[in-house]
Structure formats: C-alpha cells, structure tokens
C-alpha cells in the first residue's frame, strides 16, 4: 500500500516540476479527487449509488473536480490543477494526464454502443487545458490533445490533435517516443499543419515554374534552329 502510494507520488512529480517533495504532492486536489473516486467507484460497483454520489459530491466540493463514480480509471492517473469533468461511462487507462478544465463528456446514448456515451482514453494519453473530448470515441495510446481542442472523432495512437474541430498535427516522432509533452500541446510552430501546407504548395509552384522555364527554353531553341537553316532550294537541292 505504502509502496504503491510512493510510486504514484513519484509519477506525479515526474510529470509536474512544481512540487519540491512527495508531501507537497499530497496537497494536490487532483490526488485527493482520485482517492475519493476510488472509494466512490467501489460503492458504485456495490450498487450503493446514493453513497457513491455522496462521496462524489463531497469530492467535488473539496477539489473542484467532478468524476462520476461509474467512470473506470487506471493506475497513476493525474489531474493537474482542477475543474475537470469526467462522465459515467468514461474509461481511462494507465499513466493518463489531464490538465485544468478538461471535459470527458457524453453525447446521445443512441450514438454509442450498449449505452456508452463517454470517451475511452488509452495508456499515456495527455489532454491539455480546456480541451473537450466528447462522445463514445477512443483516444489511442500516447496520443496528445492540445489546449482548447474539441475532439469528437477517434484519435490514432500517438497522434497530436489541435484546433476546433481537432485535427492531427505532425510532430517529431523521436521526441514523441522519448519525451513527456507537458500540457499536450507542441510549443514549436514548425509542425503547424497550415504552415506545412503552404510550404508544400510553395515547393510545388517552384517545381512547376522550373519545368515551365525548361519547356519555354526548348521551344525557343527549336525556333532558333529552324530559322538558322537556309532553304534547301537555294543550294540547288531538291
């Protein structure tokens, strides 16, 4: 029990440079909301729904996070700051990180399978502040959702989603494999998809201009060569 707690606190410290000690991590509202949720979820599974809701209500009052007792949450889950909402049928894997004001919300149950209306987050997912992940969709392992993004469709494993509606963004694969990306949002603009499209279009225009110049040079060369040749009849040739 103590060993698991220490491992959890260390996992939080590895994702947040602010705390100076494990004891400081114990004061985080996200840590307390997870502890309360573990209790509420057990009561929920025992069909003690009123007691589960009571624990959830107290946790929301104390921490500012609203995690439905029915949500399934894996190991080393971390909410940095607060004001996060997680719906009843949400499923969260191991080592998932959420930042402030994130919503794992639902849509019409008819759109889901067997009543599932909230998203599934696989292992290692990072969701940036203010992001909305809505509906019975799946966010693949180690995917990132940038700040204020709105995700309503499945996200591929390792993808980085930004914008409204969220769209995939190219990132450095080696950095993705090696580093934890704080806040889920790339800091460099070198991977901006709009900028990449403009650069690709510029390269294509330059290529077409070069090809057009070659064709025009060939046409001019043919015209000059034809003009330099004297008529055959002037030399007595037929």
C-alpha positions as CSV (number, residue, x, y, z in Angstrom):
1,X,0.0,0.0,0.0
2,X,2.7,2.5,1.0
3,X,4.9,1.4,-1.8
4,X,2.1,2.0,-4.3
5,X,1.4,5.4,-2.9
6,X,5.1,6.4,-3.1
7,X,5.2,5.1,-6.7
8,X,2.1,7.2,-7.5
9,X,3.5,10.4,-5.9
10,X,6.8,9.9,-7.9
11,X,4.8,9.5,-11.1
12,X,3.1,12.8,-10.4
13,X,6.5,14.5,-9.7
14,X,7.9,13.2,-13.0
15,X,5.1,15.0,-14.8
16,X,5.0,18.2,-12.8
17,X,8.2,20.1,-11.9
18,X,6.4,22.4,-9.4
19,X,6.4,20.2,-6.2
20,X,9.6,20.0,-4.2
21,X,8.6,16.9,-2.2
22,X,6.2,14.0,-2.1
23,X,4.4,15.6,0.8
24,X,3.6,18.6,-1.4
25,X,2.0,16.4,-4.0
26,X,-0.3,15.1,-1.3
27,X,-1.9,18.5,-1.2
28,X,-2.8,18.5,-4.9
29,X,-6.6,18.5,-5.5
30,X,-6.2,16.0,-8.3
31,X,-4.6,13.5,-6.0
32,X,-7.4,13.8,-3.5
33,X,-10.1,13.6,-6.2
34,X,-8.6,10.3,-7.4
35,X,-8.6,9.0,-3.8
36,X,-12.2,9.9,-3.3
37,X,-13.1,8.4,-6.7
38,X,-11.6,5.0,-5.7
39,X,-14.0,4.9,-2.8
40,X,-17.0,6.2,-4.8
41,X,-16.3,3.7,-7.6
42,X,-16.3,0.7,-5.1
43,X,-19.6,1.9,-3.7
44,X,-20.9,2.3,-7.2
45,X,-19.9,-1.3,-8.2
46,X,-21.6,-2.5,-5.0
47,X,-24.8,-0.7,-6.3
48,X,-24.7,1.7,-3.3
49,X,-25.4,4.5,-5.7
50,X,-26.6,7.1,-3.2
51,X,-23.4,6.7,-1.0
52,X,-21.3,6.8,-4.2
53,X,-22.9,10.1,-5.2
54,X,-22.5,11.5,-1.7
55,X,-18.7,10.8,-1.8
56,X,-18.6,12.3,-5.3
57,X,-20.4,15.4,-4.2
58,X,-18.0,15.9,-1.2
59,X,-15.0,15.4,-3.5
60,X,-16.4,17.9,-6.0
61,X,-16.9,20.5,-3.2
62,X,-13.4,19.9,-1.8
63,X,-11.3,19.6,-5.0
64,X,-13.3,21.2,-7.8
65,X,-13.2,18.0,-9.9
66,X,-16.3,16.1,-10.9
67,X,-15.6,12.5,-11.6
68,X,-18.7,10.3,-11.9
69,X,-18.5,7.2,-9.6
70,X,-19.1,5.0,-12.6
71,X,-16.0,6.1,-14.5
72,X,-13.3,3.5,-14.9
73,X,-9.8,4.9,-14.2
74,X,-6.5,3.1,-14.4
75,X,-3.2,3.4,-12.5
76,X,-1.2,6.6,-12.0
77,X,-3.9,8.9,-13.3
78,X,-3.2,12.5,-12.6
79,X,-5.3,15.7,-12.8
80,X,-3.1,18.8,-12.7
81,X,-5.0,21.7,-11.1
82,X,-8.7,21.1,-11.3
83,X,-12.2,21.8,-12.6
84,X,-12.2,18.7,-14.7
85,X,-15.4,16.8,-15.5
86,X,-15.4,13.0,-16.3
87,X,-18.6,11.2,-17.3
88,X,-20.1,8.0,-16.1
89,X,-19.1,5.7,-19.0
90,X,-15.6,7.1,-19.5
91,X,-12.7,4.7,-19.5
92,X,-9.2,5.8,-18.7
93,X,-6.0,3.7,-19.0
94,X,-2.8,3.9,-17.1
95,X,-0.5,7.0,-16.9
96,X,-3.1,9.4,-18.3
97,X,-2.6,13.1,-17.6
98,X,-5.4,15.7,-17.7
99,X,-4.9,19.4,-17.2
100,X,-7.4,22.0,-15.9
101,X,-10.9,22.5,-17.3
102,X,-10.9,19.3,-19.3
103,X,-14.2,17.6,-20.1
104,X,-14.6,14.0,-20.9
105,X,-18.2,14.4,-21.9
106,X,-21.0,12.4,-23.4
107,X,-23.4,12.5,-26.3
108,X,-26.7,10.9,-27.1
109,X,-26.6,7.3,-25.8
110,X,-28.1,6.2,-29.1
111,X,-24.8,7.1,-30.8
112,X,-22.8,4.7,-28.6
113,X,-22.5,1.0,-28.1
114,X,-24.5,-0.5,-25.3
115,X,-25.3,2.9,-23.8
116,X,-21.7,4.1,-23.7
117,X,-21.6,7.8,-24.3
118,X,-18.3,9.0,-23.0
119,X,-14.7,8.6,-24.4
120,X,-12.1,5.9,-23.8
121,X,-8.5,7.2,-23.2
122,X,-5.8,4.6,-23.7
123,X,-2.5,4.4,-21.7
124,X,-0.3,7.5,-21.6
125,X,-2.8,10.0,-23.1
126,X,-2.2,13.7,-22.3
127,X,-5.1,16.1,-22.6
128,X,-4.3,19.9,-22.4
129,X,-6.2,22.5,-20.5
130,X,-9.7,23.4,-21.7
131,X,-9.9,20.5,-24.1
132,X,-13.2,18.8,-24.7
133,X,-13.3,15.1,-25.6
134,X,-16.9,14.2,-26.4
135,X,-18.8,11.1,-27.2
136,X,-18.1,7.3,-27.3
137,X,-14.8,7.7,-29.1
138,X,-11.4,6.2,-28.5
139,X,-8.2,8.2,-28.0
140,X,-5.2,5.9,-28.8
141,X,-2.3,5.2,-26.5
142,X,0.2,8.1,-26.0
143,X,-1.9,10.5,-28.0
144,X,-2.0,14.2,-27.2
145,X,-4.9,16.6,-27.2
146,X,-3.9,20.2,-27.3
147,X,-5.3,23.0,-25.2
148,X,-8.9,24.0,-26.0
149,X,-9.2,21.4,-28.7
150,X,-12.6,19.8,-29.3
151,X,-12.4,16.1,-30.2
152,X,-15.4,14.3,-31.5
153,X,-13.8,11.5,-33.5
154,X,-11.4,8.7,-32.8
155,X,-7.8,9.6,-32.4
156,X,-5.0,7.4,-33.7
157,X,-2.3,6.1,-31.4
158,X,0.5,8.7,-30.9
159,X,-1.4,11.4,-32.7
160,X,-1.4,15.1,-31.6
161,X,-4.7,16.8,-32.0
162,X,-5.2,20.6,-32.1
163,X,-7.9,23.0,-33.1
164,X,-11.7,23.2,-33.3
165,X,-12.7,20.7,-34.5
166,X,-9.5,18.9,-33.6
167,X,-7.2,17.7,-36.4
168,X,-4.0,15.8,-36.4
169,X,-0.7,17.7,-36.2
170,X,2.7,16.4,-37.4
171,X,5.2,16.0,-34.6
172,X,8.8,14.8,-34.3
173,X,8.5,11.0,-33.9
174,X,11.7,10.7,-31.9
175,X,10.6,13.3,-29.4
176,X,7.2,11.6,-29.2
177,X,8.9,8.3,-28.3
178,X,11.3,9.9,-25.8
179,X,9.7,12.8,-24.1
180,X,6.6,13.6,-21.9
181,X,4.9,16.6,-23.6
182,X,3.6,19.0,-20.9
183,X,0.1,20.3,-21.5
184,X,-0.3,18.1,-24.5
185,X,0.5,21.0,-26.9
186,X,3.7,21.3,-29.0
187,X,5.5,24.6,-28.3
188,X,7.2,24.8,-31.7
189,X,5.3,26.2,-34.7
190,X,7.5,24.1,-37.1
191,X,4.8,21.5,-37.1
192,X,1.8,23.7,-37.8
193,X,-0.3,21.9,-40.4
194,X,-1.3,25.2,-42.2
195,X,2.2,26.3,-42.4
196,X,3.2,22.9,-43.8
197,X,0.5,23.1,-46.5
198,X,1.7,26.5,-47.6
199,X,5.3,25.3,-47.7
200,X,4.3,22.2,-49.8
201,X,2.3,24.5,-52.2
202,X,5.3,26.8,-52.5
203,X,7.6,23.9,-53.4
204,X,5.1,22.7,-56.0
205,X,4.8,26.1,-57.5
206,X,8.6,26.4,-57.7
207,X,8.8,23.0,-59.4
208,X,6.2,23.9,-61.9
209,X,7.9,27.2,-62.7
210,X,11.2,25.4,-63.3
211,X,9.5,22.9,-65.6
212,X,7.7,25.7,-67.5
213,X,11.1,27.6,-68.0
214,X,12.6,24.4,-69.4
215,X,9.8,23.9,-71.9
216,X,9.9,27.5,-73.0
217,X,13.7,27.3,-73.5
218,X,13.2,24.1,-75.6
219,X,10.6,25.9,-77.7
220,X,12.9,28.9,-78.2
221,X,15.8,26.6,-79.1
222,X,13.7,24.8,-81.8
223,X,12.6,28.1,-83.3
224,X,16.2,29.5,-83.4
225,X,17.5,26.3,-85.0
226,X,14.8,26.3,-87.7
227,X,15.5,30.0,-88.6
228,X,19.2,29.5,-89.0
229,X,18.9,26.7,-91.6
230,X,18.8,28.1,-95.2
231,X,16.2,26.9,-97.7
232,X,17.3,23.7,-99.5
233,X,16.4,25.1,-103.0
234,X,19.0,27.9,-102.6
235,X,21.8,25.3,-102.8
236,X,20.4,23.5,-105.7
237,X,19.0,20.8,-103.7
238,X,15.6,19.4,-104.3
